[in-house]
Amino acid sequence: EYLPQSDRLHAIAFLLGGEWVPHYEYDVRGTPCGAALEKKDLVIFADRVLEVFPEENDLRSMGAVSYMGAPLFDEGGITILGHLGVLDTRPMPDTERYARVFRIFANGRGRNSGASGWKGRGGTAMNAREETRAFFHAIVRAASARKRLLTLSLLVGERPVAQRLSFLAGTGAMAF
């Protein structure tokens, strides 16, 4: 969750070395996360991220070598609500492939994905009203029964943290 008044990020979910880190919040100035927020797009440091951000002590203590991150926008694609980032203790190979998949989870197809943006603490628009949630569940069940549903999930361990559903129709698809 991005806190613009203090230029900080507050982690809603942060997994480090296989352990959940509660209550993690930090100033984004001079960090790879800050670079992604400033650019308002995906940034990738495939190797030697600490050479680019030598003063970033949190990354140093985590043993970070590579980083990929992007801002999460509101439904209009303008206001930054949060951030999705991945760091690794090894270089990231095949960054082009990783970037394509990463963009799916960070606002659909990228910065201007409109209504597929992150909804924040309030949950998804699908849960806003019971009728909407019930309708969406019904069409998901129907599409799945007809083998017209493609599901892509991002898991942390066994826990889903993001999901994209594509309803297949003819030669095209509509995704949520």
C-alpha positions in Angstrom: 0.0 0.0 0.0 1.5 3.3 -1.1 1.4 6.2 1.4 2.1 9.2 -0.8 2.0 11.8 2.0 5.1 10.2 3.5 6.5 8.5 0.3 6.4 5.1 2.1 5.2 1.7 1.2 3.3 -0.4 3.8 3.5 -4.1 3.0 0.1 -5.9 3.1 1.8 -9.2 2.3 5.6 -9.6 2.5 7.3 -13.0 2.2 11.0 -13.2 2.9 13.0 -16.4 2.9 9.8 -18.5 3.2 8.5 -16.5 6.3 5.8 -13.9 6.4 7.1 -10.5 7.6 4.4 -8.6 9.6 4.2 -4.8 9.8 6.9 -4.0 7.2 6.9 -0.3 6.1 9.7 1.7 4.6 10.7 5.0 2.9 10.9 4.4 -0.9 13.3 7.2 -1.7 16.5 5.8 -3.1 15.1 2.3 -3.5 14.2 0.1 -6.5 10.6 0.3 -5.3 10.8 4.1 -5.4 12.2 3.9 -9.0 9.2 1.9 -10.1 6.8 4.4 -8.4 8.7 7.3 -10.0 8.7 5.8 -13.4 5.1 4.7 -13.0 5.9 1.4 -14.8 7.7 -1.9 -14.4 11.4 -1.7 -13.6 13.8 -4.6 -13.7 17.3 -4.8 -12.2 18.2 -8.3 -13.4 21.6 -8.4 -11.6 23.7 -6.4 -9.2 20.8 -4.3 -7.9 23.0 -3.1 -5.0 25.4 -1.4 -7.4 22.5 0.8 -8.6 21.3 1.3 -5.0 24.4 1.1 -2.8 22.8 2.9 0.2 19.9 0.5 0.3 20.6 -1.4 3.5 17.4 -3.4 3.6 18.3 -5.0 0.3 21.8 -5.6 1.4 20.6 -7.4 4.6 18.3 -9.5 2.5 21.1 -10.5 0.2 19.3 -9.1 -2.9 20.9 -9.5 -6.2 17.9 -8.8 -8.6 14.6 -6.9 -8.4 11.5 -6.5 -10.5 8.6 -4.2 -9.4 5.7 -2.1 -10.6 3.2 0.3 -9.2 -0.4 -0.8 -8.7 -2.9 1.8 -10.0 -6.5 2.6 -9.3 -9.3 1.7 -11.7 -8.6 4.8 -13.8 -4.9 4.0 -14.1 -3.8 7.3 -12.6 -3.4 7.1 -8.8 -0.8 4.8 -7.4 -2.4 2.6 -4.7 0.4 0.2 -4.0 3.3 -1.7 -5.4 4.1 -5.3 -6.4 7.8 -6.3 -6.2 10.0 -9.4 -6.3 13.6 -9.6 -5.3 15.9 -12.6 -5.5 19.3 -13.6 -4.1 20.3 -14.7 -7.7 20.3 -12.9 -11.0 17.0 -13.0 -12.9 17.3 -14.9 -16.2 15.0 -14.4 -19.1 13.6 -11.0 -17.9 11.5 -10.5 -21.0 9.4 -13.6 -20.1 9.2 -12.7 -16.4 8.1 -9.2 -17.3 5.2 -10.4 -19.5 3.9 -12.6 -16.6 4.6 -9.9 -14.0 2.6 -7.3 -15.9 -0.4 -9.6 -15.8 -0.4 -9.5 -12.0 0.5 -5.8 -11.7 -2.6 -4.2 -13.2 -3.4 -6.6 -16.0 -1.3 -5.7 -19.0 0.6 -2.7 -17.6 0.2 0.8 -16.5 -3.0 1.8 -18.3 -5.1 -1.3 -17.7 -8.1 0.6 -16.5 -10.6 -1.4 -14.5 -8.3 -4.4 -14.0 -6.2 -2.4 -11.6 -5.5 -3.3 -7.9 -8.4 -2.6 -5.6 -6.4 -2.3 -2.3 -7.7 -3.1 1.1 -11.3 -2.7 0.0 -11.1 -6.0 -1.9 -12.2 -6.5 -5.5 -15.1 -4.8 -7.1 -16.7 -8.3 -7.4 -17.2 -8.3 -3.6 -18.7 -4.9 -3.4 -22.3 -6.2 -3.5 -23.6 -9.7 -2.8 -25.6 -9.7 -6.2 -22.4 -8.9 -8.1 -20.4 -11.5 -6.3 -23.1 -14.2 -6.8 -23.4 -13.3 -10.5 -19.6 -13.5 -11.1 -19.4 -16.8 -9.3 -22.2 -18.2 -11.5 -20.6 -17.2 -14.7 -17.2 -18.6 -13.5 -18.9 -21.9 -12.7 -20.7 -22.0 -16.1 -17.5 -21.1 -18.1 -15.5 -23.7 -16.2 -18.1 -26.4 -16.8 -18.0 -25.6 -20.5 -14.1 -25.6 -20.5 -14.2 -21.9 -21.5 -12.3 -20.6 -18.5 -8.5 -20.1 -18.3 -7.1 -19.4 -14.8 -3.7 -17.9 -14.0 -2.7 -17.8 -10.3 0.2 -16.3 -8.4 0.8 -18.4 -5.3 3.1 -17.7 -2.3 3.5 -21.2 -1.0 -0.1 -22.6 -1.1 -1.7 -19.1 -0.6 -3.1 -17.4 -3.7 -2.1 -13.7 -3.7 -3.4 -12.8 -7.2 -5.5 -14.4 -9.9 -6.5 -13.6 -13.5 -9.5 -15.2 -15.1 -9.9 -15.3 -18.9 -13.3 -16.3 -20.4 -12.6 -17.9 -23.8 -15.0 -16.9 -26.6 -14.4 -17.9 -30.2 -10.8 -16.9 -31.1 -10.6 -14.3 -28.3 -10.9 -13.9 -24.5 -12.1 -11.4 -21.9 -10.0 -11.3 -18.8 -10.6 -10.2 -15.2 
